[in-house]
Amino acid sequence: MKKSIVLLFALISAGLSYGQIVSTSAGGNWSKPATWVGGVVPNANTDVIIKGTVLHSNKKDACRNLTINVGAVLTTLSPQMNGWPLNIHGNLVNKGTIKNNDAGNWLQIAIYRDFVNDGKCVNWGVHFKGESDQTISGTKPFGPYFIQMQNENSLIAGSDLAFQGVTFLFYKKNKFIVKPDKTVTLSYSDTHKRIDFYMPKDNSALDVHFTGGGKVIVKGKYDVSQAVFEGVKLVKE
């Protein structure tokens, strides 16, 4: 009987830890209780919906799945957050805006599953940190300064994609899979002029290996000299 009670309590506790927290319409610092309806700060086991302007403000900031509503904003508080990404341990759905602080402070986010962008994404960096292949999709252009793969897996285009002003940091074993019915477009950005593929000094990485049978369009002087195109149709405009 006692074991049954303990097990039931454990199951209830686990269920409570996977709740959903919504920001107030005013928003505020991620790590402050007043930012969230009910006064509970999210953690890695919590689904989050942002309805206001929320600022990444602590290196421990994290959630499970994150949705940013239309008109809502995710940004950062101070330059102290430059080296500490907001950790999203599930999926990210952006219908609002993801950006750096207006004072110039950088916002980085780390995503462990999939990313859907139907809004504006113009922050400093997006880290894909999943242990298996991850999917990127959406109806709006992606415009972070860089997108990085941090494990030996692939990024899959789940829709037609446009990247504006993005530097890709991919390692040799990473592949960008563009399936036959998908198109990826690469171009300059008004805010990010340093458009290139990055090669570390130790030559341990070759940035992007495009494959999968789809089409990649390169516009203008976007430098793809360090990329590999194998099994995709490359179009330069």
Secondary structure, DSSP 8 states (H G I E B T S, - for coil): -HHHHHHHHHHHHHHHHT-EEEB-SSEEETT-GGGBTTS----TT-EEEE-SEEEE-STT-EESSEEE-TT-EEEES-GGGTT--EEESS-EEESSEEE--TTS---EEEESS-EEESSEEESSEEEE--SS-EEEEESS-B--SEEEE-SS-EEEE-S-EEEES-EEE--TT-EEE--TT-EEEEE--SS---------TT------EEESS-EEEE-TT---TT-EE-SSEEEE-
